[in-house]
Amino acid sequence: MAKKLVLIALLAVFFFSAFSVTVLAEENIEWVKKQDGAKLYWGKTITVDGYDIKAEDFNEDNQMIISISMDGEKLKTSPLSAGLEAVYDDRIKVYAREVDPNYETITIDNKEFKTKNWNPYAKLDILVRGEPKFNIKVETKKDIYDSKSAGDSRIDVSIKLKNEGDSRAKDTVLTIDTAGMEVLKGKTRYTIGEVLKDETLEPVNLTLKAPIPWVDTNLNITAKTTCVDVRGDKYEHVGSKVIKIEKKWGLIISKSIKKNNHMGKPMHVSVSVRNEGLCDINNIALNDSIAPEVHLREPVTLDKTLSLKSGELAEKVFEYTLIPDKPGEFTFPQAIATFTLPNGQSGEAGSNNSEKIKIYGPEISITKTIDRQQLNSGDKLTVTVTAKNTGNADASVTLTDTAPPEAKFISGETSFKQVLGSSGGSKKIVYIMQMHKEGEIHLPACKATFLDLEEYSGEVFSDTPVVYVGIPMPLEGSSTQPEGVTDSSQEKNTSSSSRTEEDDEETPGFGIILAVAGLLTGTGFLGKKRT
């Protein structure tokens, strides 16, 4: 009998404890209101967080029958009166503020009957159980670390945690994945315990040792929290930060060129190479090339093989002088190095000279045209000569044209001296001559000389149009130039356009002084501005 009483007492204590724990858990649940006084009509459904709450029916006792379903499966059915609630698995709660069955009472033969109206409804508050949710921020001082730099050998990491959910978190544990990097200071696992809703924790700090990779490497540092809520359900949240570790080797090629240059003046170029990496590099094949808008003043070999120890600098591996051939703005080609690293990996590096190189100077062209190509002896021929400056500097231009011996000059202009502005400044002359000899006549080329404020000078010529006097023109397909064709002239080599540095030191003659004075007078100023 005594054993039986003891057993009954133990069972009572067990059930009381279980009931107390359940009640305590229910009291600690932090509910989050999702719907506030929502109207739910008969046969209609409200969906909240994946749960479907449907008004199945209304009865004469001012009650509604609701069902709670998810994914088509009915989880619970319950009657609800105003002021009562239905709870499913402590996950969702439906509270009835008001239930209006919309019944109408009628009397027949002194008896009362209730008839159902079309729109019974209830006003409901719908709440779901709050869940913990961690916002995890993984921060480092930099996004990119250079393994070649002693200052980047350590990576300081700070991890910030905040519970931004709707419920406290219990048994919280933080685990850090360092992406294989060695931990110099701190830990990769922290037991935190309970974290209240909206609570921000002190940052967790650790220091990692940066790797020294052969290739640029991205590493993902990850922080993960695990926790449970008041009902023991488990939750996991993750935050991460990707950092870049730059490779251990590096070859810096510097190609030095003056940014602003002028036609007729030499451009000095030098190429140097520095091994900024942590390993020696042998058999570096270095190659350079020149732009098509310039030419070498003297022949130079622009390929060489060299070896560099870690930190070693090879100055002026290439050093040469260029002479500009064309004004404008150009990108000069890179110097390129190819090599094999100690680990057998192939490497390539190029000079960082992506900036535009400017060459200033005039670019003069002469075009000579005729109004017809077939004529008879005694006929008149109109000749038009146009000079144009397509360069980026003004120039004083002196142009002279002549009639051939087979013709007689009648009227017009055959020469001029004028300053032509940059970017399209032009001058046109027209004259008339009379042809007095039959045959295929080649008109002489028109000549123009020019000089700019930097004493860059040169001469250019037009093409030589052909006319046929008293004889028929050749058939189509002949190599003879057809009527009306115009060609830009090519600049001829002059002493000033191919001067060396020693030539630049010579005192110009009296003729150049007069030309410069004319250019200054034409432009209206003694200095020249470049845009």
Summary of the structure (lengths in Angstrom):
residues: 531
radius of gyration: 47.0
end to end distance: 113.5
largest distance: 155.4
contacts: 1580
relative contact order: 0.08
helix: 9%
strand: 52%
